[in-house]
Amino acid sequence: MEAIKQCYQITADLIHLLKEEVNKEEFIQELDELLNQRQACLALLAAPQNEKEEKLGGVLLQQDQELLKLLHQEKGNVQQELKNLKIKKASNQKYVNPYQSLQIDGVFYDRRK
């Protein structure tokens, strides 16, 4: 019973963390720590012994679905940030050295026999 309550609490903390806006570095550290705790807790879960554990397990499954949705959203946000950063970096590089990416066209090799 204790393991399922602990998993329920850790999952609730994860959902709360994903819904609030915090500093990215702190967010990543806390997210990683909570996910590791949750993984260890899920390994300890066993089959429900009574009706109360079964209900809590059903609530935990619903929380898990919400958590997965929020984690996918956060993953998409991070991927979008990385994409924007690459575009910004390339744009900045073109501004600093505009002739770097020029292709040399019009060079002819004249072969005469």
Biopython code that builds the backbone (N, CA, C, O; Angstrom):
import numpy as np
from Bio.PDB.StructureBuilder import StructureBuilder

atoms = [
    (1, "MET", "N", (0.830, -1.193, 0.000)),
    (1, "MET", "CA", (0.000, 0.000, 0.000)),
    (1, "MET", "C", (0.871, 1.253, 0.000)),
    (1, "MET", "O", (0.542, 2.255, -0.635)),
    (2, "GLU", "N", (1.974, 1.179, 0.713)),
    (2, "GLU", "CA", (2.865, 2.337, 0.824)),
    (2, "GLU", "C", (3.498, 2.684, -0.523)),
    (2, "GLU", "O", (3.646, 3.864, -0.842)),
    (3, "ALA", "N", (3.872, 1.689, -1.313)),
    (3, "ALA", "CA", (4.514, 1.930, -2.599)),
    (3, "ALA", "C", (3.563, 2.623, -3.567)),
    (3, "ALA", "O", (3.971, 3.526, -4.298)),
    (4, "ILE", "N", (2.318, 2.214, -3.578)),
    (4, "ILE", "CA", (1.359, 2.827, -4.505)),
    (4, "ILE", "C", (1.053, 4.271, -4.088)),
    (4, "ILE", "O", (0.852, 5.130, -4.946)),
    (5, "LYS", "N", (1.015, 4.539, -2.793)),
    (5, "LYS", "CA", (0.808, 5.909, -2.322)),
    (5, "LYS", "C", (2.002, 6.786, -2.691)),
    (5, "LYS", "O", (1.839, 7.942, -3.082)),
    (6, "GLN", "N", (3.190, 6.227, -2.563)),
    (6, "GLN", "CA", (4.402, 6.973, -2.905)),
    (6, "GLN", "C", (4.431, 7.268, -4.412)),
    (6, "GLN", "O", (4.768, 8.381, -4.814)),
    (7, "CYS", "N", (4.085, 6.294, -5.234)),
    (7, "CYS", "CA", (4.022, 6.503, -6.689)),
    (7, "CYS", "C", (2.982, 7.555, -7.042)),
    (7, "CYS", "O", (3.201, 8.394, -7.915)),
    (8, "TYR", "N", (1.854, 7.501, -6.358)),
    (8, "TYR", "CA", (0.789, 8.481, -6.581)),
    (8, "TYR", "C", (1.301, 9.887, -6.271)),
    (8, "TYR", "O", (1.060, 10.816, -7.041)),
    (9, "GLN", "N", (2.003, 10.048, -5.154)),
    (9, "GLN", "CA", (2.505, 11.356, -4.746)),
    (9, "GLN", "C", (3.588, 11.864, -5.703)),
    (9, "GLN", "O", (3.589, 13.040, -6.067)),
    (10, "ILE", "N", (4.498, 10.995, -6.107)),
    (10, "ILE", "CA", (5.569, 11.395, -7.030)),
    (10, "ILE", "C", (4.972, 11.796, -8.382)),
    (10, "ILE", "O", (5.405, 12.778, -8.985)),
    (11, "THR", "N", (3.984, 11.040, -8.853)),
    (11, "THR", "CA", (3.339, 11.363, -10.125)),
    (11, "THR", "C", (2.605, 12.702, -10.028)),
    (11, "THR", "O", (2.640, 13.497, -10.967)),
    (12, "ALA", "N", (1.948, 12.952, -8.909)),
    (12, "ALA", "CA", (1.266, 14.232, -8.707)),
    (12, "ALA", "C", (2.286, 15.380, -8.700)),
    (12, "ALA", "O", (2.030, 16.444, -9.262)),
    (13, "ASP", "N", (3.433, 15.160, -8.067)),
    (13, "ASP", "CA", (4.491, 16.173, -8.052)),
    (13, "ASP", "C", (5.016, 16.442, -9.463)),
    (13, "ASP", "O", (5.270, 17.591, -9.825)),
    (14, "LEU", "N", (5.177, 15.391, -10.251)),
    (14, "LEU", "CA", (5.639, 15.551, -11.636)),
    (14, "LEU", "C", (4.641, 16.363, -12.460)),
    (14, "LEU", "O", (5.032, 17.259, -13.207)),
    (15, "ILE", "N", (3.374, 16.055, -12.324)),
    (15, "ILE", "CA", (2.347, 16.786, -13.062)),
    (15, "ILE", "C", (2.344, 18.253, -12.654)),
    (15, "ILE", "O", (2.241, 19.141, -13.500)),
    (16, "HIS", "N", (2.455, 18.501, -11.355)),
    (16, "HIS", "CA", (2.492, 19.882, -10.866)),
    (16, "HIS", "C", (3.720, 20.614, -11.408)),
    (16, "HIS", "O", (3.624, 21.776, -11.802)),
    (17, "LEU", "N", (4.858, 19.950, -11.429)),
    (17, "LEU", "CA", (6.092, 20.544, -11.941)),
    (17, "LEU", "C", (5.969, 20.883, -13.422)),
    (17, "LEU", "O", (6.423, 21.943, -13.854)),
    (18, "LEU", "N", (5.364, 20.000, -14.197)),
    (18, "LEU", "CA", (5.223, 20.231, -15.629)),
    (18, "LEU", "C", (4.222, 21.338, -15.947)),
    (18, "LEU", "O", (4.315, 21.963, -17.003)),
    (19, "LYS", "N", (3.280, 21.587, -15.065)),
    (19, "LYS", "CA", (2.275, 22.621, -15.315)),
    (19, "LYS", "C", (2.747, 24.014, -14.916)),
    (19, "LYS", "O", (2.215, 25.004, -15.419)),
    (20, "GLU", "N", (3.723, 24.115, -14.032)),
    (20, "GLU", "CA", (4.187, 25.432, -13.588)),
    (20, "GLU", "C", (5.414, 25.869, -14.376)),
    (20, "GLU", "O", (6.128, 25.045, -14.946)),
    (21, "GLU", "N", (5.646, 27.171, -14.399)),
    (21, "GLU", "CA", (6.795, 27.738, -15.100)),
    (21, "GLU", "C", (7.910, 27.998, -14.088)),
    (21, "GLU", "O", (7.722, 28.729, -13.116)),
    (22, "VAL", "N", (9.059, 27.397, -14.327)),
    (22, "VAL", "CA", (10.219, 27.604, -13.453)),
    (22, "VAL", "C", (11.468, 27.758, -14.313)),
    (22, "VAL", "O", (11.423, 27.634, -15.537)),
    (23, "ASN", "N", (12.573, 28.030, -13.647)),
    (23, "ASN", "CA", (13.864, 28.128, -14.317)),
    (23, "ASN", "C", (14.180, 26.793, -14.991)),
    (23, "ASN", "O", (13.976, 25.734, -14.398)),
    (24, "LYS", "N", (14.680, 26.843, -16.237)),
    (24, "LYS", "CA", (14.902, 25.616, -17.014)),
    (24, "LYS", "C", (15.887, 24.663, -16.345)),
    (24, "LYS", "O", (15.654, 23.454, -16.320)),
    (25, "GLU", "N", (16.986, 25.192, -15.801)),
    (25, "GLU", "CA", (17.989, 24.311, -15.188)),
    (25, "GLU", "C", (17.422, 23.608, -13.963)),
    (25, "GLU", "O", (17.603, 22.403, -13.788)),
    (26, "GLU", "N", (16.736, 24.368, -13.118)),
    (26, "GLU", "CA", (16.117, 23.769, -11.929)),
    (26, "GLU", "C", (15.038, 22.772, -12.342)),
    (26, "GLU", "O", (14.901, 21.704, -11.745)),
    (27, "PHE", "N", (14.279, 23.134, -13.367)),
    (27, "PHE", "CA", (13.210, 22.281, -13.865)),
    (27, "PHE", "C", (13.766, 20.932, -14.327)),
    (27, "PHE", "O", (13.227, 19.881, -13.978)),
    (28, "ILE", "N", (14.836, 20.965, -15.104)),
    (28, "ILE", "CA", (15.420, 19.734, -15.635)),
    (28, "ILE", "C", (15.977, 18.860, -14.512)),
    (28, "ILE", "O", (15.788, 17.644, -14.523)),
    (29, "GLN", "N", (16.656, 19.466, -13.551)),
    (29, "GLN", "CA", (17.210, 18.701, -12.436)),
    (29, "GLN", "C", (16.108, 18.051, -11.610)),
    (29, "GLN", "O", (16.182, 16.868, -11.277)),
    (30, "GLU", "N", (15.087, 18.834, -11.284)),
    (30, "GLU", "CA", (13.999, 18.290, -10.472)),
    (30, "GLU", "C", (13.204, 17.228, -11.238)),
    (30, "GLU", "O", (12.799, 16.217, -10.666)),
    (31, "LEU", "N", (12.985, 17.464, -12.530)),
    (31, "LEU", "CA", (12.277, 16.496, -13.358)),
    (31, "LEU", "C", (13.036, 15.172, -13.415)),
    (31, "LEU", "O", (12.444, 14.103, -13.269)),
    (32, "ASP", "N", (14.329, 15.248, -13.626)),
    (32, "ASP", "CA", (15.154, 14.044, -13.681)),
    (32, "ASP", "C", (15.118, 13.288, -12.355)),
    (32, "ASP", "O", (15.002, 12.062, -12.332)),
    (33, "GLU", "N", (15.218, 14.023, -11.264)),
    (33, "GLU", "CA", (15.191, 13.392, -9.941)),
    (33, "GLU", "C", (13.854, 12.705, -9.680)),
    (33, "GLU", "O", (13.817, 11.568, -9.211)),
    (34, "LEU", "N", (12.751, 13.402, -9.987)),
    (34, "LEU", "CA", (11.422, 12.816, -9.761)),
    (34, "LEU", "C", (11.166, 11.614, -10.668)),
    (34, "LEU", "O", (10.554, 10.636, -10.238)),
    (35, "LEU", "N", (11.626, 11.678, -11.915)),
    (35, "LEU", "CA", (11.445, 10.534, -12.814)),
    (35, "LEU", "C", (12.230, 9.318, -12.327)),
    (35, "LEU", "O", (11.745, 8.191, -12.417)),
    (36, "ASN", "N", (13.437, 9.540, -11.815)),
    (36, "ASN", "CA", (14.215, 8.424, -11.265)),
    (36, "ASN", "C", (13.525, 7.827, -10.042)),
    (36, "ASN", "O", (13.469, 6.607, -9.892)),
    (37, "GLN", "N", (12.996, 8.692, -9.163)),
    (37, "GLN", "CA", (12.271, 8.200, -7.984)),
    (37, "GLN", "C", (11.035, 7.402, -8.403)),
    (37, "GLN", "O", (10.731, 6.352, -7.835)),
    (38, "ARG", "N", (10.336, 7.920, -9.402)),
    (38, "ARG", "CA", (9.116, 7.253, -9.865)),
    (38, "ARG", "C", (9.430, 5.897, -10.485)),
    (38, "ARG", "O", (8.696, 4.930, -10.283)),
    (39, "GLN", "N", (10.523, 5.830, -11.239)),
    (39, "GLN", "CA", (10.910, 4.562, -11.851)),
    (39, "GLN", "C", (11.233, 3.522, -10.778)),
    (39, "GLN", "O", (10.833, 2.364, -10.893)),
    (40, "ALA", "N", (11.949, 3.934, -9.744)),
    (40, "ALA", "CA", (12.276, 3.012, -8.650)),
    (40, "ALA", "C", (11.002, 2.582, -7.912)),
    (40, "ALA", "O", (10.871, 1.425, -7.512)),
    (41, "CYS", "N", (10.079, 3.511, -7.738)),
    (41, "CYS", "CA", (8.833, 3.214, -7.035)),
    (41, "CYS", "C", (7.953, 2.265, -7.847)),
    (41, "CYS", "O", (7.339, 1.357, -7.285)),
    (42, "LEU", "N", (7.887, 2.466, -9.157)),
    (42, "LEU", "CA", (7.068, 1.600, -10.000)),
    (42, "LEU", "C", (7.590, 0.164, -10.014)),
    (42, "LEU", "O", (6.820, -0.781, -10.189)),
    (43, "ALA", "N", (8.903, 0.005, -9.830)),
    (43, "ALA", "CA", (9.477, -1.338, -9.789)),
    (43, "ALA", "C", (9.023, -2.094, -8.538)),
    (43, "ALA", "O", (8.998, -3.325, -8.528)),
    (44, "LEU", "N", (8.665, -1.357, -7.489)),
    (44, "LEU", "CA", (8.248, -1.988, -6.227)),
    (44, "LEU", "C", (6.761, -2.338, -6.196)),
    (44, "LEU", "O", (6.313, -3.040, -5.290)),
    (45, "LEU", "N", (6.000, -1.862, -7.167)),
    (45, "LEU", "CA", (4.555, -2.114, -7.152)),
    (45, "LEU", "C", (4.239, -3.590, -7.370)),
    (45, "LEU", "O", (4.889, -4.283, -8.152)),
    (46, "ALA", "N", (3.230, -4.036, -6.659)),
    (46, "ALA", "CA", (2.741, -5.410, -6.800)),
    (46, "ALA", "C", (1.242, -5.343, -7.101)),
    (46, "ALA", "O", (0.655, -4.263, -7.162)),
    (47, "ALA", "N", (0.655, -6.484, -7.283)),
    (47, "ALA", "CA", (-0.784, -6.548, -7.558)),
    (47, "ALA", "C", (-1.561, -5.981, -6.373)),
    (47, "ALA", "O", (-1.141, -6.148, -5.228)),
    (48, "PRO", "N", (-2.682, -5.316, -6.628)),
    (48, "PRO", "CA", (-3.457, -4.730, -5.522)),
    (48, "PRO", "C", (-4.009, -5.813, -4.592)),
    (48, "PRO", "O", (-4.478, -6.860, -5.039)),
    (49, "GLN", "N", (-3.942, -5.536, -3.297)),
    (49, "GLN", "CA", (-4.392, -6.497, -2.284)),
    (49, "GLN", "C", (-5.853, -6.289, -1.888)),
    (49, "GLN", "O", (-6.545, -7.235, -1.513)),
    (50, "ASN", "N", (-6.313, -5.035, -1.977)),
    (50, "ASN", "CA", (-7.691, -4.768, -1.587)),
    (50, "ASN", "C", (-8.311, -3.751, -2.547)),
    (50, "ASN", "O", (-7.666, -3.290, -3.489)),
    (51, "GLU", "N", (-9.564, -3.415, -2.289)),
    (51, "GLU", "CA", (-10.298, -2.522, -3.182)),
    (51, "GLU", "C", (-9.729, -1.103, -3.167)),
    (51, "GLU", "O", (-9.737, -0.413, -4.186)),
    (52, "LYS", "N", (-9.242, -0.679, -2.017)),
    (52, "LYS", "CA", (-8.679, 0.671, -1.900)),
    (52, "LYS", "C", (-7.430, 0.813, -2.783)),
    (52, "LYS", "O", (-7.256, 1.819, -3.469)),
    (53, "GLU", "N", (-6.577, -0.194, -2.754)),
    (53, "GLU", "CA", (-5.377, -0.175, -3.598)),
    (53, "GLU", "C", (-5.758, -0.206, -5.081)),
    (53, "GLU", "O", (-5.103, 0.425, -5.910)),
    (54, "GLU", "N", (-6.807, -0.935, -5.400)),
    (54, "GLU", "CA", (-7.247, -1.031, -6.792)),
    (54, "GLU", "C", (-7.758, 0.327, -7.298)),
    (54, "GLU", "O", (-7.473, 0.714, -8.431)),
    (55, "LYS", "N", (-8.508, 1.044, -6.461)),
    (55, "LYS", "CA", (-8.991, 2.377, -6.839)),
    (55, "LYS", "C", (-7.818, 3.343, -7.006)),
    (55, "LYS", "O", (-7.782, 4.129, -7.953)),
    (56, "LEU", "N", (-6.871, 3.280, -6.088)),
    (56, "LEU", "CA", (-5.701, 4.148, -6.169)),
    (56, "LEU", "C", (-4.877, 3.818, -7.415)),
    (56, "LEU", "O", (-4.288, 4.705, -8.032)),
    (57, "GLY", "N", (-4.841, 2.549, -7.773)),
    (57, "GLY", "CA", (-4.151, 2.140, -8.998)),
    (57, "GLY", "C", (-4.833, 2.704, -10.236)),
    (57, "GLY", "O", (-4.159, 3.105, -11.185)),
    (58, "GLY", "N", (-6.163, 2.739, -10.238)),
    (58, "GLY", "CA", (-6.899, 3.326, -11.359)),
    (58, "GLY", "C", (-6.630, 4.819, -11.487)),
    (58, "GLY", "O", (-6.471, 5.339, -12.592)),
    (59, "VAL", "N", (-6.580, 5.500, -10.349)),
    (59, "VAL", "CA", (-6.259, 6.929, -10.355)),
    (59, "VAL", "C", (-4.825, 7.137, -10.833)),
    (59, "VAL", "O", (-4.536, 8.090, -11.557)),
    (60, "LEU", "N", (-3.936, 6.245, -10.426)),
    (60, "LEU", "CA", (-2.526, 6.327, -10.843)),
    (60, "LEU", "C", (-2.400, 6.152, -12.359)),
    (60, "LEU", "O", (-1.581, 6.817, -12.993)),
    (61, "LEU", "N", (-3.199, 5.269, -12.935)),
    (61, "LEU", "CA", (-3.187, 5.092, -14.395)),
    (61, "LEU", "C", (-3.675, 6.346, -15.120)),
    (61, "LEU", "O", (-3.125, 6.721, -16.156)),
    (62, "GLN", "N", (-4.702, 6.989, -14.576)),
    (62, "GLN", "CA", (-5.182, 8.236, -15.167)),
    (62, "GLN", "C", (-4.113, 9.321, -15.078)),
    (62, "GLN", "O", (-3.895, 10.072, -16.029)),
    (63, "GLN", "N", (-3.452, 9.395, -13.927)),
    (63, "GLN", "CA", (-2.360, 10.359, -13.753)),
    (63, "GLN", "C", (-1.236, 10.070, -14.736)),
    (63, "GLN", "O", (-0.630, 10.988, -15.287)),
    (64, "ASP", "N", (-0.965, 8.797, -14.950)),
    (64, "ASP", "CA", (0.104, 8.407, -15.859)),
    (64, "ASP", "C", (-0.185, 8.891, -17.275)),
    (64, "ASP", "O", (0.717, 9.363, -17.966)),
    (65, "GLN", "N", (-1.430, 8.778, -17.708)),
    (65, "GLN", "CA", (-1.806, 9.253, -19.039)),
    (65, "GLN", "C", (-1.625, 10.765, -19.145)),
    (65, "GLN", "O", (-1.123, 11.263, -20.153)),
    (66, "GLU", "N", (-2.030, 11.492, -18.113)),
    (66, "GLU", "CA", (-1.856, 12.947, -18.107)),
    (66, "GLU", "C", (-0.377, 13.309, -18.091)),
    (66, "GLU", "O", (0.046, 14.250, -18.763)),
    (67, "LEU", "N", (0.408, 12.561, -17.322)),
    (67, "LEU", "CA", (1.849, 12.806, -17.242)),
    (67, "LEU", "C", (2.518, 12.584, -18.594)),
    (67, "LEU", "O", (3.361, 13.379, -19.011)),
    (68, "LEU", "N", (2.145, 11.511, -19.276)),
    (68, "LEU", "CA", (2.707, 11.241, -20.599)),
    (68, "LEU", "C", (2.378, 12.359, -21.583)),
    (68, "LEU", "O", (3.229, 12.762, -22.376)),
    (69, "LYS", "N", (1.150, 12.858, -21.533)),
    (69, "LYS", "CA", (0.743, 13.954, -22.413)),
    (69, "LYS", "C", (1.590, 15.199, -22.141)),
    (69, "LYS", "O", (2.055, 15.854, -23.074)),
    (70, "LEU", "N", (1.786, 15.519, -20.868)),
    (70, "LEU", "CA", (2.580, 16.694, -20.506)),
    (70, "LEU", "C", (4.051, 16.521, -20.879)),
    (70, "LEU", "O", (4.702, 17.473, -21.310)),
    (71, "LEU", "N", (4.571, 15.308, -20.715)),
    (71, "LEU", "CA", (5.971, 15.058, -21.080)),
    (71, "LEU", "C", (6.168, 15.175, -22.596)),
    (71, "LEU", "O", (7.195, 15.681, -23.049)),
    (72, "HIS", "N", (5.193, 14.712, -23.377)),
    (72, "HIS", "CA", (5.281, 14.853, -24.840)),
    (72, "HIS", "C", (5.235, 16.322, -25.245)),
    (72, "HIS", "O", (5.943, 16.737, -26.163)),
    (73, "GLN", "N", (4.406, 17.108, -24.568)),
    (73, "GLN", "CA", (4.356, 18.536, -24.848)),
    (73, "GLN", "C", (5.692, 19.197, -24.529)),
    (73, "GLN", "O", (6.183, 20.023, -25.299)),
    (74, "GLU", "N", (6.272, 18.833, -23.402)),
    (74, "GLU", "CA", (7.562, 19.414, -23.005)),
    (74, "GLU", "C", (8.656, 19.000, -23.982)),
    (74, "GLU", "O", (9.531, 19.800, -24.313)),
    (75, "LYS", "N", (8.612, 17.768, -24.439)),
    (75, "LYS", "CA", (9.586, 17.304, -25.434)),
    (75, "LYS", "C", (9.454, 18.117, -26.718)),
    (75, "LYS", "O", (10.459, 18.519, -27.304)),
    (76, "GLY", "N", (8.227, 18.359, -27.157)),
    (76, "GLY", "CA", (7.993, 19.172, -28.344)),
    (76, "GLY", "C", (8.506, 20.592, -28.164)),
    (76, "GLY", "O", (9.072, 21.177, -29.087)),
    (77, "ASN", "N", (8.307, 21.146, -26.965)),
    (77, "ASN", "CA", (8.812, 22.495, -26.682)),
    (77, "ASN", "C", (10.334, 22.543, -26.762)),
    (77, "ASN", "O", (10.902, 23.480, -27.322)),
    (78, "VAL", "N", (10.980, 21.547, -26.207)),
    (78, "VAL", "CA", (12.448, 21.507, -26.235)),
    (78, "VAL", "C", (12.944, 21.345, -27.665)),
    (78, "VAL", "O", (13.912, 21.994, -28.059)),
    (79, "GLN", "N", (12.297, 20.492, -28.442)),
    (79, "GLN", "CA", (12.699, 20.311, -29.842)),
    (79, "GLN", "C", (12.519, 21.612, -30.629)),
    (79, "GLN", "O", (13.360, 21.953, -31.461)),
    (80, "GLN", "N", (11.437, 22.333, -30.372)),
    (80, "GLN", "CA", (11.204, 23.603, -31.058)),
    (80, "GLN", "C", (12.259, 24.635, -30.662)),
    (80, "GLN", "O", (12.737, 25.391, -31.508)),
    (81, "GLU", "N", (12.622, 24.667, -29.377)),
    (81, "GLU", "CA", (13.665, 25.585, -28.918)),
    (81, "GLU", "C", (15.002, 25.274, -29.586)),
    (81, "GLU", "O", (15.725, 26.185, -29.990)),
    (82, "LEU", "N", (15.330, 23.982, -29.702)),
    (82, "LEU", "CA", (16.581, 23.597, -30.360)),
    (82, "LEU", "C", (16.573, 23.982, -31.836)),
    (82, "LEU", "O", (17.582, 24.443, -32.369)),
    (83, "LYS", "N", (15.441, 23.794, -32.487)),
    (83, "LYS", "CA", (15.317, 24.158, -33.901)),
    (83, "LYS", "C", (15.494, 25.663, -34.079)),
    (83, "LYS", "O", (16.213, 26.109, -34.974)),
    (84, "ASN", "N", (14.838, 26.440, -33.225)),
    (84, "ASN", "CA", (14.970, 27.902, -33.288)),
    (84, "ASN", "C", (16.399, 28.342, -33.006)),
    (84, "ASN", "O", (16.895, 29.283, -33.624)),
    (85, "LEU", "N", (17.055, 27.669, -32.081)),
    (85, "LEU", "CA", (18.437, 28.005, -31.760)),
    (85, "LEU", "C", (19.363, 27.730, -32.937)),
    (85, "LEU", "O", (20.270, 28.519, -33.203)),
    (86, "LYS", "N", (19.149, 26.620, -33.648)),
    (86, "LYS", "CA", (19.955, 26.312, -34.827)),
    (86, "LYS", "C", (19.748, 27.357, -35.921)),
    (86, "LYS", "O", (20.701, 27.785, -36.571)),
    (87, "ILE", "N", (18.499, 27.759, -36.117)),
    (87, "ILE", "CA", (18.193, 28.776, -37.134)),
    (87, "ILE", "C", (18.852, 30.101, -36.762)),
    (87, "ILE", "O", (19.438, 30.778, -37.608)),
    (88, "LYS", "N", (18.746, 30.456, -35.492)),
    (88, "LYS", "CA", (19.349, 31.706, -35.034)),
    (88, "LYS", "C", (20.863, 31.666, -35.187)),
    (88, "LYS", "O", (21.474, 32.658, -35.586)),
    (89, "LYS", "N", (21.464, 30.541, -34.875)),
    (89, "LYS", "CA", (22.916, 30.394, -34.994)),
    (89, "LYS", "C", (23.354, 30.505, -36.457)),
    (89, "LYS", "O", (24.341, 31.174, -36.764)),
    (90, "ALA", "N", (22.624, 29.853, -37.348)),
    (90, "ALA", "CA", (22.957, 29.916, -38.775)),
    (90, "ALA", "C", (22.776, 31.338, -39.300)),
    (90, "ALA", "O", (23.601, 31.817, -40.079)),
    (91, "SER", "N", (21.723, 32.009, -38.890)),
    (91, "SER", "CA", (21.478, 33.381, -39.316)),
    (91, "SER", "C", (22.578, 34.305, -38.814)),
    (91, "SER", "O", (23.047, 35.173, -39.550)),
    (92, "ASN", "N", (22.982, 34.126, -37.589)),
    (92, "ASN", "CA", (24.056, 34.933, -37.015)),
    (92, "ASN", "C", (25.362, 34.684, -37.748)),
    (92, "ASN", "O", (26.117, 35.623, -38.000)),
    (93, "GLN", "N", (25.639, 33.445, -38.090)),
    (93, "GLN", "CA", (26.867, 33.105, -38.805)),
    (93, "GLN", "C", (26.872, 33.741, -40.189)),
    (93, "GLN", "O", (27.914, 34.209, -40.648)),
    (94, "LYS", "N", (25.730, 33.764, -40.855)),
    (94, "LYS", "CA", (25.642, 34.404, -42.171)),
    (94, "LYS", "C", (25.836, 35.914, -42.059)),
    (94, "LYS", "O", (26.374, 36.541, -42.972)),
    (95, "TYR", "N", (25.403, 36.493, -40.956)),
    (95, "TYR", "CA", (25.574, 37.919, -40.745)),
    (95, "TYR", "C", (27.038, 38.261, -40.504)),
    (95, "TYR", "O", (27.539, 39.266, -41.007)),
    (96, "VAL", "N", (27.721, 37.423, -39.733)),
    (96, "VAL", "CA", (29.130, 37.662, -39.403)),
    (96, "VAL", "C", (29.999, 37.472, -40.637)),
    (96, "VAL", "O", (30.892, 38.284, -40.880)),
    (97, "ASN", "N", (29.770, 36.433, -41.419)),
    (97, "ASN", "CA", (30.581, 36.154, -42.597)),
    (97, "ASN", "C", (29.648, 35.828, -43.768)),
    (97, "ASN", "O", (29.364, 34.658, -44.023)),
    (98, "PRO", "N", (29.172, 36.854, -44.477)),
    (98, "PRO", "CA", (28.168, 36.602, -45.515)),
    (98, "PRO", "C", (28.704, 35.875, -46.745)),
    (98, "PRO", "O", (27.919, 35.315, -47.510)),
    (99, "TYR", "N", (30.015, 35.869, -46.953)),
    (99, "TYR", "CA", (30.572, 35.260, -48.156)),
    (99, "TYR", "C", (31.039, 33.823, -47.928)),
    (99, "TYR", "O", (31.572, 33.193, -48.842)),
    (100, "GLN", "N", (30.848, 33.313, -46.744)),
    (100, "GLN", "CA", (31.308, 31.965, -46.420)),
    (100, "GLN", "C", (30.554, 30.906, -47.212)),
    (100, "GLN", "O", (31.155, 29.934, -47.669)),
    (101, "SER", "N", (29.276, 31.076, -47.377)),
    (101, "SER", "CA", (28.477, 30.031, -48.010)),
    (101, "SER", "C", (28.306, 30.239, -49.514)),
    (101, "SER", "O", (27.538, 29.517, -50.150)),
    (102, "LEU", "N", (29.000, 31.201, -50.082)),
    (102, "LEU", "CA", (28.889, 31.416, -51.518)),
    (102, "LEU", "C", (29.484, 30.246, -52.274)),
    (102, "LEU", "O", (30.550, 29.737, -51.926)),
    (103, "GLN", "N", (28.798, 29.837, -53.290)),
    (103, "GLN", "CA", (29.310, 28.763, -54.117)),
    (103, "GLN", "C", (30.003, 29.384, -55.319)),
    (103, "GLN", "O", (29.547, 30.379, -55.883)),
    (104, "ILE", "N", (31.084, 28.789, -55.682)),
    (104, "ILE", "CA", (31.852, 29.304, -56.812)),
    (104, "ILE", "C", (31.247, 28.720, -58.073)),
    (104, "ILE", "O", (31.336, 27.519, -58.329)),
    (105, "ASP", "N", (30.635, 29.585, -58.849)),
    (105, "ASP", "CA", (30.030, 29.180, -60.101)),
    (105, "ASP", "C", (30.745, 29.918, -61.232)),
    (105, "ASP", "O", (31.329, 30.981, -61.020)),
    (106, "GLY", "N", (30.696, 29.370, -62.377)),
    (106, "GLY", "CA", (31.258, 30.046, -63.531)),
    (106, "GLY", "C", (32.728, 29.752, -63.762)),
    (106, "GLY", "O", (33.375, 30.423, -64.567)),
    (107, "VAL", "N", (33.250, 28.781, -63.082)),
    (107, "VAL", "CA", (34.642, 28.411, -63.302)),
    (107, "VAL", "C", (34.663, 27.368, -64.402)),
    (107, "VAL", "O", (34.012, 26.328, -64.305)),
    (108, "PHE", "N", (35.412, 27.656, -65.438)),
    (108, "PHE", "CA", (35.478, 26.730, -66.560)),
    (108, "PHE", "C", (36.903, 26.207, -66.693)),
    (108, "PHE", "O", (37.883, 26.921, -66.485)),
    (109, "TYR", "N", (36.969, 24.970, -67.036)),
    (109, "TYR", "CA", (38.249, 24.355, -67.319)),
    (109, "TYR", "C", (38.357, 24.230, -68.837)),
    (109, "TYR", "O", (37.496, 23.617, -69.467)),
    (110, "ASP", "N", (39.377, 24.788, -69.415)),
    (110, "ASP", "CA", (39.546, 24.783, -70.858)),
    (110, "ASP", "C", (40.587, 23.738, -71.192)),
    (110, "ASP", "O", (41.758, 23.867, -70.835)),
    (111, "ARG", "N", (40.155, 22.726, -71.864)),
    (111, "ARG", "CA", (41.098, 21.690, -72.266)),
    (111, "ARG", "C", (41.252, 21.748, -73.784)),
    (111, "ARG", "O", (40.289, 21.568, -74.528)),
    (112, "ARG", "N", (42.442, 21.994, -74.212)),
    (112, "ARG", "CA", (42.718, 22.020, -75.638)),
    (112, "ARG", "C", (43.762, 20.971, -75.966)),
    (112, "ARG", "O", (44.694, 20.716, -75.202)),
    (113, "LYS", "N", (43.573, 20.386, -77.107)),
    (113, "LYS", "CA", (44.542, 19.392, -77.526)),
    (113, "LYS", "C", (45.454, 19.935, -78.576)),
    (113, "LYS", "O", (46.342, 19.226, -79.050)),
]
sb = StructureBuilder()
sb.init_structure("model")
sb.init_model(0)
sb.init_chain("A")
sb.init_seg("    ")
for serial, (resi, resn, name, xyz) in enumerate(atoms, 1):
    if name == "N":
        sb.init_residue(resn, " ", resi, " ")
    sb.init_atom(name, np.array(xyz, "f"), 0.0, 1.0, " ", f" {name:<3s}", serial, name[0])
structure = sb.get_structure()
